[in-house]
Amino acid sequence: MGFVSKHLERDLTLPKQRGILLESALKDLTFDPKVLAIYQAGSLARGNFDNYSDIDLHIIVTTGQKANFIKEKRNRAAKWGNVLFYEDFNPASPVVVTHYDSFVKIDSWYHSPEEVVPSIWLKGYKVLYDPNNIISDIIRESSHNVYQPSADEVEFWRGKLLAFIHETYRAVMRGEIYYALANLDRVRWLVVSGWYMEMEEHLDSPYGVWSKIEGKRSKLEEPKLSLLKSWESSRNPDQIMKTIASIVPEIFRLNKLLSKQVNIAENEDHIKKIIDMVF
């Protein structure tokens, strides 16, 4: 890739450091009687991890105690290792992202029992602590869920794609080049999400996040990865618009396929009219 890190020796120790942090967190949390269950999410749970994967801990706490755990979320995470910094900014959020001096981070989420229900988002997650069988059956039931895109999802996908194409054009015309590139990036990401819907694979990366989409952990086959790579762009406004134009044929292909898949009208002529407003 052209970049050689001076931290390779440290990076080789990250799995060991991650294990130490996880053991420390579990020792602390399972000793607390207000903690009812713990499950692990993300790549460590699903088995597609690497040296740089973080720890995603979801902690189920006694009903009525969630607010207290959220209030103390930073102090709690500080018990597990030497904190480098905290990433979150909202004290009312149920999650805190804690970066430790070992270059490992933990995302710790707090839930009340009634919030955890079977979901495609829980598929493949790993139960770490569940003495009263609060979460195990839910995780097991979620493992049988099969993802199929809905008509609402495809409509949302289509609307967002068209909106970001228009917004890319507006940003180019205003000379807001970084904003134009940010919108172009959303167009690329939405096409990828369309590929996942085409494959009936649940894209577990949050909206707009590129984690696991490229590289060794990607579920995309080489032709699509090559196509994605071809949609690169510099800050040149003409190239930005040419890149958008090069993505359009794949948007039409996906729209036709996904619309048929969920039994909605593809509205190709109307979509063409909308896209033609920027070309």
N, C-alpha and C positions, 0 to 999 in steps of 0.2 A: 504493500500500500504506500510505500515511500516514507513512512514515518517510523523511526526507531526510538522506542522509549528508553529512558535511563532508569526506569522503575521496574524492569522485567523481573529482577530478583525478588522484589517486594511482591509483585503480582502473583508469583508462583506460590506464595504463602497465603493468599487470600482465602482459599477454601478452608485451610486450617483455622485462620482467624475468624472466619464466618462460623465455623463449628463452635469455637469458644464462646462467641457472642450469643449464639442460639442457646447453648447450654446454660449460660448465665441468665438469659431472659426467662427460660422455662423454669429454672430453679426458683427464681423470684416469684413469677406469676403463679405457679402451681402451689406455692406455699400460702397464697392469699385465699381465704375461704370465700371471698366475694367473686373470685374468678371461677366460672362454671365450666368453661371449655375453651380450647385454643385450636385453631386450624391454620395451616400454612397455605398460602396462595402463591401464584406466580410460577416462575420457571423452576424453582427448587422443588415445588410440589409436583409439577408436571414432568420433570425429568429432562427438560431441555435447557439446563443451566450451563454456565461456564464460570471461569474464574471471577468474572465481574458481576455476577448475579447478586442481587440484594436479597434480604430476608423480608418476606411479607407475612406478618403475623396478624391474625384476626382473633381478638380476645372477646369472648362472650362473658358478660358480667351480670351480677344479680340485678333483677328488675329494680329500677329506682336508683341504682348506683352509677349509671353511665355518666351522668353529668360530673360526678366527683372524679371519676377516672379521667375524663377529658380535661378537667381542670388541672390534674396532676400529671398529665401525659408526658411532659418534658422531664419532670423530676423522676418519673418512673423509668423512663428510658436511660436516664443518667446512672441508674443503679447497675446497668448491664455492661458498661464499659466506659472508656475515656471518650467523652463527647468532644468532637471537633467543632460541629455547629449543627443547628436545627434549620431545616428547610422550610417548614410551614410558617405561615404568617397569621392564620386565623385561630385565635384561642378557643373558639367555639366548635372548631372542626373536630370530628371524631378520630382524625388521623394525625400522627406526627411522623415526619421523616427525619431520622436522626443519623447524622454522619459521624462515624467514630474515627479515632486517630489511626486505626489499622487500614483505612480506606475501604471499609465495609459499611454499608448503611442498612438500617432497619426501618421499614414502614410498619408502624404499629397502629392498628385500627381497633376501636372499641364499639361493641354492639350490645344491645339488650337481647334476650332470648327470642322475643317475638319478632325481631327484625330479620331473623335468619330463616329463609324459606327455600325450598328447592328451586334451583335456577340454573340456566345454562352457564352462568358466570361461576358457579361453584364446581363445574365439571372438572374432574382431575385434581381437585384440591385434597390435601392430606390432613387427617386428624392427628393432632399431637397430644391432646389431653381432653378426655371426655369421660370422667368417672361416672356421670349420671346419664350417659347416653343422650345428651341434648342435641348434639350435632352429627353424630355418626350416621344415623339413618337418613338425615337430610343430604349429607354429602353422597351417600350411597345412591339415593334416589336421583340426585342430580347427575350422577355418572351415566345414567341411562338416557338422559335428555339428548335428543338429536336436533341440531340447529337447522331450521329452514327459514329463509327470509320471508317476511310478511309484505303485504301490499303497502302498508304504511311505511315500512323501512325503505322500500324502493322509491316510493313517492318522496320521502324525505331526502334520500340520496340524490335523486334527480334534481330536486329544487336547490339543494346546496351546491351541486356542481354548476348549475346555470348561474347561480348567484355569484360564485367565486370567479367564474369566467368574466362576468360583467364587471366585478370589482377589480379584477386584474387590469382590465382595459382602463377603468377610471383612474387607477393608481398610475399607470403608464402615462396617461394624458396629463396628469398633475405633476409628473416628475417625481412621484413618491416611489422610488425604485425598490427600496427594501420592502415596502408594503406590497408592491406588485409581486415581488418574489415570494413573499409570505402567502399571498393568495394563490399564486401558481403552485406552491407547495401543497396547499389544501386540495387543489384540483387533482394533483398526482395522488395524494393520499386517498381521496374519494374513489378514484379509479381502482386503486388497490383494494379498497373495501368492497367495491363491486366484484372484483375477482374472487374475493373470499365468499361473497354471496353466491356467485356462480358455482363455486365448488361446494356450497353448503357447509362451509367451515366457519365456525365462530371466530371472529377476529377479536382476541382478548386484549389487544392494546387499546387504551382509551382513545377517544376521538382525537384525531390529528397526531397521535404519537407513533413514531416510526419503529419503536422497539420490536425486535423479532421479525420484522418484515424483510430485511435484507440479511445477508451473511449466512452462517451455518445453520441458524435456527429458523430460517425462512421456510414456509410451506409452499412457496411459489416455485414453479418449475423454471428452468433456465430461459426459455423463450420470453416469459413474462418479466423475469429479472433483467434480461437484456433490453427489452422494450422500456422498462422503467429507467434503466441507466441512460438510454438514449434521450430521455426527456430532461436532460440537464440544461441549464441556462446561466449565462453571465448576467451582469447588470445592464447589458445593452438592451434598450427598449424594443428594438426590432427583433432581437433574438427571443426575448420574452414572449412576444406575440406569436412568433413563428413556432415556438415550443408549444404554446396553447393550441395552435392550429394543428400541430402534429398529433396531439392527444385526441382531437375531436373524432376521428374515425373509430377509435376504440370506445369512446363514449357512446356513439351511435350503436355499435355492435352490442355493448353491454346493455344498453337501454332496451333494445329489441329482445334480447335473450331474457333479461330479468323481468320485463313486463309480461312476457309469455309465461315465465315461471310462476308468477304470482297472479296471473289472470287479470291484468289491467291493460288499458289501451296504451300503446307505445307513444302515440302523439308525435310521430317523427316530424311531420311537416311543421307543427307548432314549435317543436324544439329547434329545428333548423332555422326558423324565423328568429327565435330568440338568440341563437348563436351568431347568426348573420348580422346582428346589430353591432357586433364588435369587429367584424372583418369586412 
